[in-house]
């Protein structure tokens, strides 16, 4: 079945229990001595490098002189610690959807603002990282809207050819919707993150679910569209 299903991570596959934000704040404090540096920055749907650059600009620190790379190094170090928290959890229907899609020979990948290593750190404790054969990450491009073509190109190098019309982005924010629809791909929105069903219905999402608990309905949409 020539379908490429691309999942977002935070708010879609899992909640990391605040591990990402804590790791960013710890990294910033370690490097620049400023605590809670990201407390006023909205992160939903953004790429990690974009968030880091916004934090640097907000606090008047040069964002062009290697500081993003320094942030990335410290962030990933702290994330390996912070992900081990009791608040982390996998979202409803995720394991079932991964098993169902894979059993029907759909290709499963990631389309996320997380750094690729950060994605592995976040998904590792849930035992689901190996479901994803490839994808596009914040470490591939800072602009989320550029990630779908990158994912398609990566699969092409594996010998798998997909057009945007073969792609189904599953995400929980309007930015997930935008990064799919700007390339004429399909988007399934889930209200398991910071946005409500009503919020997501006011986007260009093709279909909106409370969660992926109704796995069969999600599968049916993909098969029939």
KOLTOR-363638 format. One line per field, with one value per residue: x, y, z of N, C-alpha, C, O, CB in turn; residue in one letter. Coordinates in steps of 0.001 Angstrom, whole numbers, plus 500000, padded with zeros to 6 digits. Glycine has a CB too. Layout:
n_px: c(X ...)
n_py: c(Y ...)
n_pz: c(Z ...)
ca_px: c(X ...)
ca_py: c(Y ...)
ca_pz: c(Z ...)
c_px: c(X ...)
c_py: c(Y ...)
c_pz: c(Z ...)
o_px: c(X ...)
o_py: c(Y ...)
o_pz: c(Z ...)
cb_px: c(X ...)
cb_py: c(Y ...)
cb_pz: c(Z ...)
code: c(A ...)
***
This chain:
n_px: c(500853 500773 501278 502335 502714 503139 504160 503873 505604 505596 502760 501314 502276 503363 503473 506097 506245 507097 509790 511297 511113 512211 514789 515707 515664 517540 519829 520162 520584 522946 524743 524442 523650 521055 517945 514967 514543 512893 510300 508354 508004 506194 505976 504668 504461 506717 510123 512977 515516 514479 513066 515190 516686 514864 514819 517451 517486 515495 516717 518791 521133 523728 522672 523893 526472 527440 526039 523576 524309 525791 523755 522197 523859 524055 521339 520523 522042 520913 518314 518390 518381 516109 513931 513339 510953 508000 505746 505679 504060 502469 500301 496711 495788 498055 500043 498414 497666 500129 500819 498677 498841 501382 500993 499453 501153 501760 503970 505728 506647 508425 507558 508669 509372 511377 514861 516717 518165 517055 514420 514771 515642 513354 511372 512434 512104 509501 509546 508989 510423 511703 509715 509622 510724 512101 512172 511574 513190 513676 516365 516959 515878 515173 512730 509563 507760 509269 509798 508318 508936 511611 511396 510151 512164 514176 513039 512918 515588 515817 514613 511892 509117 507178 504492 503347 500577 500382 500974 500369 500056 500146 499217 499144 498839 498098 500322 501299 499269 499491 502067 501658 499484 500423 501896 500065 499519 497838 496213 495809 494410 494857 493411 495112 497037 497873 495718 492220 489528 487745 489408 491197 489524 489104 491201 492923 492819 492173 490657 489561 490339 489503 491425 493744 492454 490270 491167 490475 488825 490629 492370 490598 490094 492602 492928 490837 491285)
n_py: c(498809 502087 504265 506841 507445 509955 510802 513338 514100 515232 515633 514245 511537 511065 512418 514098 514735 517284 517222 518232 521079 521531 520609 522421 524785 524137 523822 526411 527857 526669 527468 530268 531373 532171 531682 529686 530417 530008 530437 532195 531602 530303 526974 525041 523040 524097 523952 522486 523902 526391 527205 527413 529460 531563 531838 532680 535148 536524 536965 538557 537435 536438 534754 533679 532860 530225 529557 528241 525658 524994 525078 522935 520726 520715 520595 518033 516416 516937 516130 513353 512753 514075 512875 510665 510559 510539 511584 511269 509879 507639 508353 507767 504973 504897 502787 500801 501924 502102 499389 498463 499956 499205 496478 496484 497158 499858 502662 503951 506908 509741 513146 515854 518549 518026 517497 514947 513149 513865 513021 510252 509918 510744 508919 506452 505314 504368 502331 502532 503762 502340 501659 503536 504235 506276 509798 513321 515980 518504 518953 518665 520834 524180 525363 524253 523925 523100 520445 518196 517747 517033 514645 513036 512949 511596 509053 508420 507957 505551 503975 504175 505649 508466 510716 514002 513650 511055 511131 511305 513331 513214 515077 517439 520170 523429 524091 521627 520911 522941 522448 520192 520742 522844 521629 520136 517692 515164 515721 514577 515580 515582 515967 515821 517339 520751 521971 522216 520095 521769 523974 522779 522026 524412 524748 523712 520992 517666 515814 515494 514156 513273 511724 509111 506876 505720 503775 502372 504129 506100 504601 503871 506369 506951 504857 505345 507803)
n_pz: c(500000 498997 500990 503071 506352 508598 511704 514183 517273 520154 522091 520260 519645 522182 525571 526998 529608 530289 529895 527741 527920 530468 529987 528050 529571 531562 529990 529002 531345 532228 530236 530000 532381 532955 534351 533854 531175 528988 529683 528753 526133 523476 522478 520993 518179 516974 515687 517354 516994 516172 518460 520274 519085 519300 522060 522585 521197 522625 525063 524404 523385 521206 518367 516236 516450 516916 519177 519076 518365 520633 522513 521593 522094 524951 525605 524627 526269 528822 528301 528190 530849 531899 530621 532042 533901 536000 534773 532076 529215 526886 524170 523791 521806 520234 520121 519063 516599 515285 515081 513524 511116 510225 509866 507618 505656 505370 505185 507889 509419 510879 511390 512676 514944 516680 517305 515591 517244 519659 519275 519308 521947 523354 522509 522996 525712 525550 523805 521060 519068 517045 515278 513322 510164 508911 508263 508901 510624 513203 513163 510535 509191 510107 509640 509907 507823 505709 506036 505066 502229 502621 504074 502140 500208 501594 501825 499162 498593 499809 498060 497983 496682 497071 496572 497606 497861 498699 501315 504833 507402 510851 513528 516322 516370 514900 513337 512516 510788 508863 507799 506366 504585 503050 501175 499860 501050 503036 506207 509464 512349 515863 519061 521321 522340 523073 521816 521197 519932 518573 518026 516216 514186 513026 511396 508369 508498 507383 508748 512132 515273 518649 519869 518945 519701 518460 516401 514103 512677 511952 510365 508342 507179 506020 504185 502422 501292)
ca_px: c(500000 501656 500864 503350 502094 504187 503689 504507 505932 505048 501332 500697 502675 503612 503854 507379 506172 507830 511235 511921 511209 513187 516128 516065 515955 518807 520902 520340 521179 524326 525564 524325 523331 519691 517026 513620 514699 511875 508991 507379 508053 505292 506783 503847 504584 507954 511288 513881 516424 513691 512811 516465 517042 513962 515284 518669 517113 514729 517605 519842 522363 524001 522143 524582 527885 527634 525309 522539 524985 526109 522481 521799 524687 523641 519941 520439 522604 519932 517101 518550 518045 514770 512881 513026 510071 506735 504659 505704 503084 502135 498929 495757 495682 499293 500609 497475 497734 501413 500739 497703 499379 502500 500486 498877 502255 501965 505269 505526 507801 508259 507698 508673 510317 512465 516105 516616 518621 516050 513284 515143 515662 511987 510555 513098 511519 508206 509794 508332 511252 512068 508613 509723 511797 512842 511342 512237 513345 514141 517786 517050 515563 514557 511369 508764 507084 510190 510146 507687 509771 512825 511025 509908 513466 514875 512460 513314 516931 515641 513918 510441 508684 505892 504124 502652 499245 500488 501448 499366 500706 499318 499766 498218 498839 497893 501565 501330 498339 500049 503238 501144 498601 501178 502413 498930 499440 496708 496540 494909 494705 494384 493318 495793 498020 497329 494609 490971 488926 487216 490557 491767 488539 489223 492363 492651 492936 491175 489789 490030 489936 489865 492689 493787 491851 489453 492190 489848 488345 491809 492814 489623 490324 493820 492694 489830 491596)
ca_py: c(500000 503236 505315 507248 508053 510677 511237 514276 513428 515806 515901 513333 510186 511012 513613 513823 515168 518540 516973 519110 522436 521523 520445 523708 525740 523748 524116 527866 528291 526192 528216 531727 531815 532717 530611 529689 531303 529761 530455 533020 531240 529242 525977 524070 522943 524694 523072 522758 525027 527626 527567 527845 530767 532547 532050 533495 536512 537127 537371 539409 536662 536198 533461 533338 532617 528893 529336 527230 524356 524768 524759 521584 519754 520673 520159 516579 515832 517017 515399 511943 512668 514579 512005 509663 511196 509798 512238 510918 508847 507463 508785 506682 504431 504994 501459 500088 502475 501702 497972 498294 500502 498381 495176 496672 497567 501298 503123 504798 507762 510872 514513 516467 519625 517526 517030 513504 512473 514144 512125 508921 509966 510844 507743 505239 504670 503773 501188 502683 504479 501468 501562 504595 503887 507491 510969 514624 516440 519875 518987 518724 522211 524936 525711 523030 523829 522496 519085 517130 517379 516367 513264 512338 512734 510537 507764 508170 507383 504169 503267 504302 506882 508997 512088 514575 513069 509751 511378 511604 513866 513147 516019 517992 521634 524048 524052 520311 520987 523831 521885 519189 521306 523730 520764 519351 516380 515001 515924 514086 516320 514954 516952 515265 518334 521964 522524 521463 519648 522955 524725 522071 522065 525724 524712 523001 519544 516889 515172 515760 513181 513554 511012 507990 505704 505088 503451 501925 505306 506723 503710 503978 507640 506841 503922 505859 509160)
ca_pz: c(500000 498837 501917 504027 507529 509310 513022 515097 518536 521386 522038 519291 520049 523626 526301 527665 531001 530474 529818 526768 528460 531564 529411 527440 530640 532185 529043 528941 532612 532249 529295 530053 533733 533030 534735 533272 530016 527960 530345 528020 524720 523035 521785 520273 516739 516474 515702 518473 516715 516148 519856 520864 518517 519902 523428 522530 520804 523712 526151 523884 523188 519789 517905 514985 516742 517465 520419 518868 518445 522049 523150 521190 522817 526356 525651 524464 527483 529898 527926 528567 532269 532186 530081 533063 534873 536120 534053 530652 528856 525477 523943 523500 520453 519456 519846 518194 515241 514705 514717 512446 509863 509779 509420 506286 504771 505252 505652 509062 509683 511780 510919 513997 515199 517512 516728 515389 518461 520689 519016 519794 523414 523869 522184 523454 526886 525226 522935 519757 518091 515919 514316 512320 509245 508573 508524 508869 512002 513363 512811 509069 508768 511196 509231 509854 506524 504752 506437 504281 501075 503101 504378 500870 499564 502336 501434 497768 498642 500242 496986 498181 496047 497523 496257 498761 497976 499361 502680 505864 508584 512056 514485 517308 516368 513581 512572 511865 509667 507839 507125 505427 503555 502165 500101 499374 501705 503945 507621 510508 513573 517100 520141 522486 522756 523680 521038 521294 518678 517889 517496 515075 513099 512398 510509 507123 508710 506644 509726 513492 516274 520043 520008 518009 520325 517423 515406 512852 511944 511366 509290 507259 506472 505222 503082 501495 500817)
c_px: c(500889 501171 502012 502673 503203 503641 504534 504787 505190 503586 500587 501000 502747 503482 505103 507390 506975 509332 511942 512136 512239 514615 516604 516453 517282 519994 521213 521005 522644 525232 525589 523904 521957 518730 515657 513557 513576 510453 507941 507306 507090 506066 505984 504049 505850 509078 512194 514856 515707 513441 514082 516852 516152 514396 516519 518340 516403 515638 518849 521179 522512 523532 522838 526025 528100 526834 524170 523148 525353 524855 522055 522576 524246 522211 519831 521008 521582 518665 517198 518236 516574 513652 512481 512217 508716 505577 504629 504653 502872 500657 498022 495794 496972 499866 499723 497549 499036 501375 499804 498273 500515 502028 499853 499890 502294 503360 505039 506795 507463 508356 507548 509675 511464 513722 516021 517066 517634 514827 513569 515140 514245 511180 511140 512448 510170 508339 509177 509215 511533 510917 508852 510957 512646 511958 512143 512123 513772 515611 518001 516791 514843 513099 510553 508096 507977 510407 509522 508501 511060 512535 510837 511234 514255 514341 512817 514691 516902 514938 512415 509996 507282 505711 503477 501251 499211 500776 500321 500103 499713 499953 498707 498163 498522 499154 501747 500439 498951 501181 502849 500411 499323 501776 501325 498959 498198 497153 495425 495312 494097 494455 493924 496896 497330 496112 493396 490517 488410 488334 491060 490806 488554 490496 491952 492797 491829 490180 490406 489471 490285 491232 492700 493224 490934 490358 491565 489338 489508 492321 491896 489812 491527 493585 491806 490119 493010)
c_py: c(501241 504417 505586 508012 508654 511264 512371 513519 514030 516181 514999 511891 510061 512393 513245 514304 516426 518401 517929 520511 522503 521425 521728 524725 525418 524076 525614 528381 527884 527059 529713 532271 532426 531573 530792 530557 531166 529861 531236 532667 530094 528259 525069 524144 523526 523655 523453 523896 526375 528119 528099 529221 531864 532874 532934 534954 537234 537681 538110 538724 536330 534803 532989 532888 531270 528595 528334 525836 524012 524411 523320 520540 519608 520153 518642 515858 515817 516220 513926 511723 512985 513672 510937 510300 510496 510391 511873 509838 508795 507784 507607 506262 504406 503622 500694 500599 502071 500243 497758 498777 499637 497039 495260 497313 499060 501632 504137 505596 508868 512181 515382 517605 519215 517297 515521 512731 512688 513269 510730 508873 509971 509569 506443 504562 503992 502574 501305 503349 503631 501214 502472 504384 505077 508675 512244 515251 517907 520025 518968 520124 522909 525281 524429 522833 523197 521006 517992 516771 516664 514907 512457 512009 511636 509159 507411 507519 505930 503326 503303 505659 507266 510398 512680 513999 511690 509887 511818 512048 513807 514054 516686 519510 522181 524060 522704 520311 521789 523158 520762 519848 522233 522960 519862 517904 516343 515292 515409 514795 515607 515953 516401 516189 519561 522544 521606 520975 520838 523789 524088 522004 523407 525856 524008 521486 518807 516221 515400 514694 513702 512942 509923 506714 504966 504793 503084 503091 506020 505897 503829 505270 507523 505966 504536 507244 509204)
c_pz: c(500000 499678 502876 505158 508388 510605 513590 516409 519721 521224 521085 519641 521565 524245 527075 529109 531289 530341 528869 527302 529581 531020 528744 528511 531330 531280 529025 530207 532679 531393 529564 531426 533903 533303 534083 532014 529000 528501 529576 526536 524429 522158 520856 518768 516149 516460 516872 518162 516670 517567 520513 520375 519116 521332 523476 522191 521949 524796 525663 523685 521712 519387 516634 515222 517443 518707 520265 518958 519882 522828 522846 521985 524269 526499 525572 525682 528612 529582 528291 530044 532494 531656 531090 534189 534881 535337 532570 530390 527346 525299 523570 522038 519660 519128 518869 516757 514561 514244 513526 511121 509336 509244 508040 505324 504465 505753 506768 509332 510664 511007 512156 514084 516088 516691 516579 516636 519598 520533 519545 521318 523974 523653 522721 524654 526627 524285 521561 518706 516849 514943 513111 511456 508842 508931 508393 510251 512024 513038 511303 508540 509903 510910 509067 508488 505449 504984 505577 503037 501475 503417 503103 500183 500281 501954 499995 497716 499130 499176 497101 497649 496515 496954 497512 498965 498597 500850 503606 507121 509745 513100 515332 517327 514974 512724 511870 510632 508528 507074 506176 504267 502594 500996 499515 499867 502587 505379 508514 511793 514773 518245 521434 522984 523317 522967 521104 519923 517893 517276 516200 513896 512382 511568 509214 507271 507966 507571 511101 514424 517664 520348 518945 518625 519350 516221 514071 512021 511264 510190 508080 506464 505539 504001 502010 500948 500232)
o_px: c(501683 500716 502594 502127 504097 502760 505760 504264 504258 503222 499356 500088 502263 503391 505157 508433 507475 510074 513049 513220 513047 515530 517776 517447 518057 521031 522374 521885 523488 526363 526619 523813 521707 518707 515240 512619 513322 509507 506749 506628 507163 506734 506570 503833 506045 508998 512184 515017 516267 513586 514053 517297 516628 514349 516617 518855 516671 515364 519825 522232 521537 523935 522418 526727 528836 526929 523829 522562 525235 524886 521612 521995 524081 521912 519118 520506 521407 518017 516197 517863 515874 512541 511394 512729 508320 504521 503642 504395 503073 499852 498498 495829 496985 500145 500216 497501 499036 501841 500103 498192 500595 502592 499721 499520 502803 503879 504250 507881 506360 509151 506436 510689 512427 513648 515325 516415 517405 514251 512706 514685 513961 510393 510427 512253 509748 507357 508866 508794 511594 511127 508349 512084 513805 511094 513246 511124 514174 516058 519110 517405 514006 512315 510831 507894 507484 511121 510145 508742 511543 513324 511310 511402 514929 515111 512994 514935 517843 514700 511720 510457 506331 506666 503091 500787 498148 500820 499444 500703 498585 501091 497511 497515 498664 499059 502283 500801 498930 501261 503618 500682 498896 502121 501623 498480 497583 498325 494257 496433 492978 495431 493325 497605 496298 495523 493523 491049 488611 488220 491314 491231 488070 490829 490770 492889 490687 489005 491627 488285 491233 492076 491775 493481 490827 490312 492085 489407 489381 492665 492356 489707 491465 494007 491997 489301 493458)
o_py: c(501424 505431 504653 509095 507943 512124 512358 512425 513419 516949 514977 511107 509093 513401 512203 514282 516613 519338 518386 521074 523430 522073 522087 525437 526322 524548 526024 529240 528658 527353 530363 533485 533125 530593 531915 531333 532092 529418 530971 533348 529039 528664 524392 525190 523460 522622 524597 524788 527390 529309 529107 530059 532963 534027 533832 535877 538406 538732 538269 539351 535981 533803 532006 532566 531179 527495 527643 524938 522859 523544 522589 519579 518491 519370 518031 514805 514799 515695 513313 510618 512254 513696 510368 510547 509917 509765 512149 508991 509780 507513 506577 507106 503938 503333 500024 499814 501733 499913 496969 498073 499369 496517 494245 497923 499473 500961 505069 505031 508925 512301 515619 517619 519965 516944 514868 511765 511789 512818 510101 507894 509285 509178 505453 503347 503135 501886 500288 503489 504152 500613 502213 504358 504903 508570 512252 515089 518471 521113 519227 520553 522314 525470 523619 521699 522802 520363 516950 515587 515793 514026 511326 510917 510836 508214 506240 506634 505172 502133 502560 506698 506497 511171 511926 513872 511200 508890 512593 511230 514288 513832 516520 520092 521468 524041 522644 519785 521365 523271 520413 519550 522398 523538 518934 517000 517377 515128 515757 514627 515097 516690 516503 515863 519433 523511 520382 521386 520917 524255 524780 521932 523520 526944 523743 520775 519265 516074 515490 514368 514469 513560 509825 505612 503741 505465 503456 503052 506488 506444 503881 505276 507956 506313 504278 507807 510257)
o_pz: c(500923 499148 503431 504947 508847 510586 513487 516620 520243 520334 521089 519905 522151 523544 527729 529762 532398 530634 529150 527154 529632 531527 528857 528373 531644 531745 529032 530150 533131 531781 529385 531614 534884 532558 533797 531828 528230 527849 529728 525767 525060 521207 520011 518156 514935 517125 517327 518995 517085 517849 521219 521158 519405 521761 524312 522822 522214 525376 526396 523801 521047 519980 516023 514263 518425 519251 521225 519563 520296 523701 523732 522489 524758 527400 526368 526077 529282 530488 528662 530440 533195 532185 530993 535281 533869 535242 531887 531244 526636 526190 523093 521142 518521 517964 517961 515810 513377 513154 512629 510114 508137 508282 507356 504321 503423 506645 506615 509459 511207 510075 512629 513387 516244 515514 517356 517034 520407 521523 520158 521909 524956 524514 522880 524630 527403 524006 520941 517558 515736 513889 512018 511951 508467 509802 507847 510952 511006 512675 510836 507563 510581 511840 508183 508052 504392 504216 505378 502802 500751 503075 503001 499640 499633 501783 499658 496896 498896 499361 496408 498122 496376 496868 498405 500098 498979 501570 503224 507818 509635 513513 515090 518197 513981 511497 510763 509580 507372 505851 505280 503103 501451 499966 498763 499183 502850 505719 508345 512272 514713 518384 522504 523936 523976 523452 521071 518892 516681 516142 515214 512743 511256 511096 508993 506271 507924 507234 511229 514374 517837 520998 518139 518140 519399 515191 513019 510792 510133 509142 506939 505237 504388 502898 500821 500221 499780)
cb_px: c(499035 501747 499568 504449 501251 504777 503691 503595 507426 505852 501101 501183 504026 505006 502701 508519 506645 507517 511494 511091 509842 512905 516136 514895 514818 518799 520519 518990 520407 524391 525079 523334 524331 519299 516877 512598 516011 512084 509124 507729 509485 504071 507500 502387 503446 508357 512063 514658 517137 512351 512274 517575 516907 512509 515579 519653 516209 513772 518020 520024 522355 525506 520636 524568 528442 529047 524765 521843 526244 526775 521397 522023 526158 523757 519145 521184 523848 519575 516838 519976 518922 514617 513348 514323 509904 506346 504776 507128 501747 502462 498890 494340 494695 500327 500777 496047 497607 502548 500259 496407 499870 503482 499471 497610 502164 500885 506108 505138 508322 509310 506634 508980 509616 512053 517324 517454 520016 515640 512972 516524 516429 511277 510389 514494 511354 507300 509295 507069 512572 512568 507278 509770 511228 513255 510720 511615 514375 513885 518511 516064 514692 515340 511375 507703 506637 511509 509745 506280 510114 513387 509746 509017 514280 514729 510938 513316 517831 514850 514360 510052 508717 505804 503151 502559 498626 501575 502543 498445 501208 499183 500557 498587 500199 497396 502757 500884 497006 500553 504242 500210 497467 502284 503565 498904 500727 496117 496799 494980 494174 495217 491848 496371 498924 498387 495030 489879 487788 486402 491702 492170 487136 489188 493581 493580 492881 491852 489607 489610 490613 488786 492870 495214 491069 488235 493070 488701 487606 492911 492860 488200 490544 494968 492063 488518 491457)
cb_py: c(500005 503637 504914 508112 507003 511787 510067 515553 513494 517031 517312 513640 509822 510434 514131 514480 514070 519109 515548 519167 522910 520349 519298 524250 525746 522251 523633 528569 527697 524753 527974 532181 532788 533470 530560 530187 531029 528394 531034 534491 530853 529831 525142 524283 523593 525913 523152 521497 524796 527405 526355 526850 530745 532025 530721 532918 536485 536111 536161 540546 535362 536365 533561 534534 533747 528694 530642 527428 524352 526012 525739 521378 520167 522066 520799 516137 516600 518469 515543 511467 513622 515957 511346 509026 512701 509715 513732 510427 509104 506012 509845 507112 505203 505813 500653 500231 504009 501905 497140 499046 501945 498167 494636 497542 496816 502091 503744 503949 508360 510830 514880 515429 520777 516235 517443 513082 512975 515602 512063 508522 511210 512006 507633 505554 505683 504818 499963 503482 504904 500149 501922 505980 503248 507521 510885 515556 515567 520346 517812 517750 522231 526208 526538 523057 525214 523203 518876 517548 518619 517084 513224 513199 514044 510757 507789 509487 508225 504125 501859 504142 506739 509015 512159 516073 513004 508917 512431 510357 515325 511670 517056 517508 522170 525464 524330 519204 521613 525128 521371 518210 522053 524445 519902 519370 516089 513572 517406 512504 517765 513690 517357 513898 518724 522996 522741 522322 518648 523813 524784 520675 521784 526807 523982 523498 519207 515841 513637 517187 511815 512999 510412 507752 506113 506009 502308 500973 506276 506890 502252 503911 508797 506277 502634 505879 510193)
cb_pz: c(501234 497360 502693 503347 508344 508425 513989 515340 518788 521804 521654 517871 519432 523916 527248 526902 531894 531810 529379 525528 528971 532529 528398 526594 531668 532517 527632 528731 533807 531773 527910 529020 534170 531710 536256 534303 529339 527348 531722 528171 524310 522264 522784 520599 516127 517337 514355 518831 515396 515415 520639 520539 516964 519890 524092 521492 519554 524309 526945 524780 524046 519489 517660 514039 517608 517760 520928 517501 517569 522663 522687 519677 522763 526988 524512 523195 527914 530165 526434 528261 533088 531600 528779 533623 534558 537549 534203 530216 529566 524987 522845 523869 519704 520213 521157 518727 515272 515725 515915 512768 510069 510914 510418 506376 503485 506046 504486 510301 508390 512900 509791 515056 515807 518207 517598 514176 518869 520647 517511 519259 523904 523215 520691 523787 527968 524599 523577 519919 518734 516445 514993 512992 508023 507050 509906 507776 512755 514762 513447 508440 507464 511451 507906 510945 506068 504806 507846 503870 500274 504348 505218 499934 499544 503854 501603 496954 499553 501545 496950 499697 494521 499082 495008 498607 496646 498705 502671 506157 508341 512588 513777 518659 516850 513752 513491 512844 510107 508476 508148 506148 504202 502942 500629 497860 502549 503836 507907 510663 513480 517433 520374 522155 521587 523734 519577 521933 518942 518862 518541 515483 513639 513453 511191 506036 510217 505785 509422 513965 516014 521022 521459 517544 521575 517009 515900 513149 512892 512423 509779 507819 507481 506064 503603 502164 501973)
code: c(X X X X X X X X X X X X X X X X X X X X X X X X X X X X X X X X X X X X X X X X X X X X X X X X X X X X X X X X X X X X X X X X X X X X X X X X X X X X X X X X X X X X X X X X X X X X X X X X X X X X X X X X X X X X X X X X X X X X X X X X X X X X X X X X X X X X X X X X X X X X X X X X X X X X X X X X X X X X X X X X X X X X X X X X X X X X X X X X X X X X X X X X X X X X X X X X X X X X X X X X X X X X X X X X X X X X X X X X X X X X X X X X X)
***
